[in-house]
């Protein structure tokens, strides 16, 4: 409908002799406006036309009246806004579309035919999967799903750092703690080993030399003892990561590793000496000459740095996944400047790949209550964080409803964490407050889940009363919640265009609030109400929209709570 109105306005401007101007057609934010759409076209055209906006608005009104299908009336408001009121059948048609296309509702084809690669999470084996990875996963998953909702052939990938000094720290720690391939050890034990190695590396030069020697042997594969420890630790880490991916409902299409990117990155650097200059035994990229900063791509020991590996990764993605149209890398924004240098260097080595690579640096999340309980010392393990929030959820449900379900508690905890991560602009830092994140009363993931589950209960009661969703008997006026339902596809398009998952969280929260208001005033499970079946159809459409919107955010929609 928005595009229909836009095209009609463009034609009307031409009839008035006004050249194309940049104007908006959108939904009004002022609920008292009683308009379904508005446009600022008169204000946008005022300067070019040399007339007051309201004068232009009146001229456009005369040109548009009666010409736009399904627009019942147009009004001039305020200093020159055009307000459009659409006919009742538009919302009934939307309701029918939702009921007939439940799984596809909200999806569009704006990226149809495009292959998109989205990389995110990127934990390092041999280290703890911490809450930073959890928040990065939430952002990356939502970006990937927004591309999917917009029709893109989306490949979700994970780049994991299975070589590097941190691995040498861990293997040294494993040796000190007596962890062997024959012994049974956990990912948490590896976290302890890494912490031990990383700490002693800073204080003991003899140990530091031993760790640097281990690092070289990891790359060269010359020491069978180191190789065996490495293989055992890597396997334990990766298996543990998979349990977390399953918990947060992430399924990666491909995994890439620094161990495979390293040799390729080193080769790229050595083969391009005019780009990567020799400097005191190392190879650097002179970013300063391009207004950036200089970074090392090969260190003095001839080992590839993160930069060299990332450079090779872009080509590895193309080789394994085939030609793609766009690549997104989602990380915390603390390495945004690093990516500026990387993309500059990539532009000289692989200009085609650099042109279609986008880095999205998101803000960090801190805890309102300070550090939560952690058994690892220096970082907060993601699983500890989830368990603590899930435990609080379990107790809350047990007290309020007597329900004791740990699996459901975990799903609600994940919803609370993801919603809190995505509710604000992802570029900005945010605060996670456990109590507000677990609220069932609005502006939270559990509130959206509760509303969805509540609708399922309402529909079950309606069914028992002989009331089934139908649009055969239509009320004379559209309900406010119906009008909000019609906005969902536009929200999905806008959220992707602006890389703004918070537009989805905001919309869903508004929709849930509007439905709860609707439910408070309208009888749904009352067979004597002539519009009961239509109201049940509205409820079902809201549930479908909530479910699809929650899926976009990577949040499950439980049938009961």
N, C-alpha and C positions, 0 to 999 in steps of 0.2 A: 504493500500500500504506500509506503514511504516513497518508493521509486516511482510509482504511478503519479503521485502528487508532484514529485520533483520534475518529471518530464513535462507535466501539464504546465507548471510554472515557467519552465524554460521556454515552452512554446508561446506562452502569454507575454513573456518579456520581449520576444522577437516581434510580436504583433504591435507592441508599444514602441518599437524602435530602440530598445535597450539591448546592448550587447551582453554577452555572457558575463555573469558576476558570480562570485563565490558566496553561496547562501546555504542555510541549514534548513532541513526538514527533520523534525524530531518529535519525541513525545514530551508533553509539558511536564515540568517538575512540580508546578503549582497545581495541586489536586482540586483547588477551587475554580480552576479555569473552565472546567466542563468541556474542554476540547480534547479531541483524540490525537491530533497532530497540530503543530504550529510551524510557522516559517518566519524567518527574519529577513526575507528577500527584499522587502521595501526599504529597510535600513541599509542593506548591502548595496542597493541600486541608487540610493538617494544622491550620492555625490556625482555619479555619472550622468544621471538624469537632470540634475540641477533643480530638484523639487523636494519638498518635505516628504519624509517617509510615509506619513498618513495619506498624502495626496496620491502617491504611487500605489499604496495599498488599496485605496478605493478604486483606482483604475484597474488593478489586477483582479480585484473582486468582481468587477463588471465583466472582465474578459474570461474569468474562470467559472463563474456561476453556471451550474447546470451542465458543465462539460466533463467533469471527472467522474468516472463510474464509481458507484458506491459511496460517494461523498454527498451526504444529505444536505449540508449547509456550510457556508463559509462566513466568517465574521472578521471584522477589523477590530483589533483590541489595542489598548494602550497607545504608545507612540507610533504604531504602524505594524504591529504583528498581524499575521494572517492566521486565524484559528480555523481548523477543519474538523467538522463533526461528521463521522462516517455512519452509514446505515447499520441498523441492528444485525442484518444478515451477515455482515463481515465477521462479527464475533462468533456467530453461530457456525459459520463456515470454518473458522479457526478451530473451534471446539471439535467439529467433525474431523478435521485434519488430524488433530491430536489423537482422537479415539481410534482412527483408522490406521495411524502410522506411529504407534507408541514408541517403538525403539528408534525410529528415525526422526522423531520430533525434535526440532531445534538444529538438526544437521543441515548443512547447505553445501553447495558445490563451488564455492569461491576459490578453492585451491584444487579442484578436480584436475586430474592429469599431472599433478606436480608431486615429485618425490622429495620428501623432507627428512633429514636426519637430525634427530635431537639427542644430544649427549648430556648426561647429567648424573649426579650422585658421586661417581669417581672416587670410591674409597681406596685406601692403600692396604693390601694384604699385609699381615704381620702387625698391624696396628688395630686399635679398637675402632669399631664402627660407632662414631659418636653422634651427638645430637646435631652437630653442624651438618653431617651427611644427611641426617633425617630431614632437616629443613630444606637442604638443597634438593633432595629427592622430591619433596612436596612441590617445590616450585617447578622443577624440570618435568615432573609427571603432568602437572596441570598445563604447561606449555605444549607438551606433546599431544595431550588429549584435545586441546583447543585446535591444533592443526588437524587432528583426526575428525573433530566435529565440523571442520570447514572443508572436508573432502579430500585432504591430502593423503597420499600413500606415505604414512609416517613410520619411520624406522627408529625405534628407541635403542640407544646404545650406551654402553658403560665402559669407561676407560679407567683401568685399575693399575695402580702403581706397584707392580710386583718386582721391580728392581730399584736400586737407589740406596743411598746411605741409610735410610730408615730400615731397610731389610738387613743390612749389615749390623745395625744396632740390635735388631731382634735376634739374629742368629748368634751374635756374641752373648746376648742375654740368655738364650737357650742353653748355650754351653755352660754358662755360669750356674744356671738353675738345674742343670742335669736333665734337661728335656732331650729325649732321643727319639728317633723315628720308631723305635720299638716300644717306647712308653706311650701311655695314653695321656694326651694333653689337650687342652681346650683353647679356643680363641682367646679366652680371658687369660690363660697362661701365657699366650703369645703377647698379649698386651702388657703383662708384667715384665716379660723378657725384653720387650722394646723399651719400656720405661727405664729398666735397669741399664741397658746399653746406652740409651740416649743421655742418661744422667752421668754415667761414668766417662763418657766420651768428652764431656766438658771439663772434667776435673782431673783426669788421669791420662797423661800423655802416652804412657806405655800402652794402655788400653786403647787409646785413640789410634795409635799406629796399627794395632792388631785389627781394629774395626775397619780401618781404611784398606788393610790388606784383604780382609774378608770381602769388602766391597769389590775390589778388583777381581777376586776369584769368582764372585757371583756372575760377573760379566764374561769372564774367560772360560768358566766351566772346567777349570783345570784340576780342582780339588774334589775328589769323590765324596769325602766326608761332608764338606760344605754343601755339595750338590744334594746329598741325601737329606740333610737337615732342611735345606731350602725347599725341596719337593714336599716334604712332610708338612712343613709349616704353611706353605702355599695352599695345599689341599685343605687343611683344617680351616684356614681363613675363608677361602672361597665357598666352602660348604656352609660355613656359618653365615656369610653374607646372604646366601640364598634363602635362609630361614627368615631373614629380615625383609628381603624383597617380597617374599610371600605374605608376610605380615602386613606390609603397607600396600599390597596389591599392585606391585610393579612387575612387569614382565618385559625383560629386555630382548630385543631381536638379535643383537650381536654384542659380544664382549671383545674389547681390545685391551692389550696389555703393553706396559712400557717395555717389557722384555722383547717384544717383537718390533716395537717402534724404535728402540734404541739403536740397533745396528743400521737401520735405514736412515735414521736421523744423522748419525755420524758420517755416513757415506755422502749424504746431501751436503753437509757442511764442508767436507773435504773437497767435494767436486765443484764447489762454488767459492773459490778463494777470493774472488773479486767482491763478493757480498759479505762473506764472513772473514774478517781480517785477523791476521796473526797479531797477538798482543801478549807479550811476556809468556810465551809457551801455550797460550790458550787461543781459542777462536771466538771472536766477538762479532756482534752486529752493532754497527755504529748508529744507534738510534738518535743520538744527540744531533747529528747532522740533519735529522728530519723532524726536529722539534720534540723528540721523545726522550728516552734514556737508553743508554748502552747496556746490552746484556750479553752474558757469556753463553755460547752454544756448545762449545767443547771446553772442558776444563784443562788444567795443566797436565793432568794425568792422561789426557786423551779420551776421557769418558764423556759421553753425550749428556747434556743437562736436560732438564724438563723441556726447555725451549726447543732443542733439537728433536726431541722425541715427539713433541706436539706438531712440529713441522711435518714429520713423516706420517703422523697419524691422519692428517687430512687426505693424503694420497692413499693410505691403507683403507680408509672408509670408502673411497671411490672404487678401489679395486675389488673390495669384498661385497659392497652393496650395489655396485653399478653406478652409472651416471645419476647424479641427483641435482635437483634444482635449487635447493637451499639447505644450509647446514646451520644449526643452532647449537651453541655450547653454553650451558647454564652453570654458573659458578657463583660463589660469594663475590661481592664487588671489591673485596680487598685485593684481588689480582686483576682488576680492570686495566690498570696501566701496563701490566705484564702482557695482556692480550693485545693491547694497542701495538706494542713492539712486535709481538709474534705475527700479527696480521700484516704489519708493514713488511716484515721479512718474507712472509708467505707470498705477498704481492710481487716480490721480485723472483721467487723461485717457482711458485705456482700461481700466477696472476688470475687464472680462471677460477681456481678454488677459493682464493682469497676474496674474490668479488662476490661470491655467494655464501660466505661464512659470516655469521653474526654471533657476537658474544653478548649474552645477557647476564650482567653482573647484578645480583640481588643483594639486598641488605641482610644483616644478621639479626638473629633473634636472641634476646637475653631473657633470663628468668627473673620475674618480679620478686620472687622470694629468695633470690641469691642462689647459691649452689645447692642443687638437690642431692640426695644421697647418692654416692658413687663408691663402688668397690675397687676402682682402678687408680684412685689417687689424683691424677692430674687432668683427666678428662671425664666427661659424663657420658657413659655408654648409652647408646640409643635404646638398647633393650631395657636398661635400668629405668630410663626416663619413661618409656612406654609402660613398663610394669607399675611404676609409681602412679602414673595418671590412671591406668586401668584399675589399680587397687582402690583409688579414691572413687572411681566410678562404681565399682562393685559395691562398696559400702553405701554409697548414695542411693543406688537402686534398691539395695536390701532394706534400707530404712524407709524409703518412700513407697515402695510397692511390694516388698517381700520377694522380689525376683533375684535369684542367685544364678548368674550365668557369666562365667569368666570370658568365654569367647565373645559374647555380646559386649561385655565391658571393654574388651580390647578394641573391638570395632568402634565403639563410642569414643574411646581414648584417642584412637588414630584420627577420628573425625575432629575431635577437639584440637589436636595438634595441627592438623592440616588447615583447618579453617582459620585458626589463630595466625598461622604463617601467611595465609593468602588473603586475609580480610582487608589488609591495607595495601598500598602501593608496594610492589615487591622490590622496588629500587630503594626503599627506605628501611631503616632499622625498626624493629618492633620489639614488644615485650610480651612474653608469655606468662599470663597469670592463671594458674591452675583453676582457681575458683570460678572466675568469669568464663574461662574456656569450657568448663563443664556445665555451664548454666543451661537449663532447659527452658528458659524464659525469653530468649531472643539474642540475636547477634552472636551466635555460636553454632558450631557444627552439630552438637547434640540437639539443639533446638530444631534445626532443619530435619534431622533424623526423626525426632519425636513427632514433628508435624506430619511427616510421611507415614509413620507407623499409626498415628492417630487416624489419618484418612482411611487406612486399610481397615481399621476397627469400625469406623463409621460406615464404610461400604458393606462390611459384613453384616452390620445391624440392619442396614437398608435392605440387603438381600433377604434377611430373615423376615422383614416386613413386606416382602414382595415388591420392593422398589429396585429397579435395575437402570443403570445409566442409559439415557436415550435423549435425543434432541427432537423428538417428534412434536412435543408440546413446548413451544418456546415462549418465555416471558416477554412482555412488550418492550422492556428496556434491558440493556446489557448490565450485568453486575460489574462492579469495579474490578473484581478479581479476574473476570473474563478479559477485560481490557488489558490487564497486566500480563495475562497469558500470551497475548498476541505479540508482546515485545521480546519474547525469549530468543527467537532466531536472530534478531538485530543485536541483542546483547552478546551472543556468541561471536558474531562477526566483529563487533567493536572490540571485544575482549582480546581477540587474536591480533587485530590490527594494531592495537596499542600495547600489546604484550602485557595485558592487565587482567589477570585472573580475579582481582578484587571486584571487577565489574560483575562477575558471575556471583560471587559471594553476596554482594550488595543486593543484586536483583533477587536472588533466592530468599534472602532474609525478608525483603519487602513482600515477596509473593506469599511466604509463609504467614507473615503478619496479616496480610489482606485476607488470606483464606480463613485464618482463625477469627477474624472479625466477621467474615461472611457466615461462618458456622455458628457464631454466637447469635446471629440474627435470623438465620434461615433454618427451617426444618428440612432435613434430608431423608431421614428414615420414617417418614409419615406418609403412608399410602393415600391418605385423604387429601393431601395437598396436590392440586392439579399440576404443579410445576416440580414436584419431588423428583421425578425421573431426570428432569433437566438439571436440577441442582446436584443430583448424584453424578451426572455427566461432568459437571463443572469440577466436582471433588476428584473424580478419577483423572481428569485432565491436569489438575494441579499436582496430583501424586505423580503422574507421568513426567511432568516438567521438573518437579523436584528431584526425581530419580535420575533423569538425564543430566540435570545440572550438577547434582552431587557426583555422578560418574565423571563429569568433566573435571571436577576438582580432585578426583581420585578417592572419593569417600563413598563407602557402602551405604545403601538404604535398607535398613533392617525392617522386616515386616511387623515386628512387635518390639515394644520397649516397656 
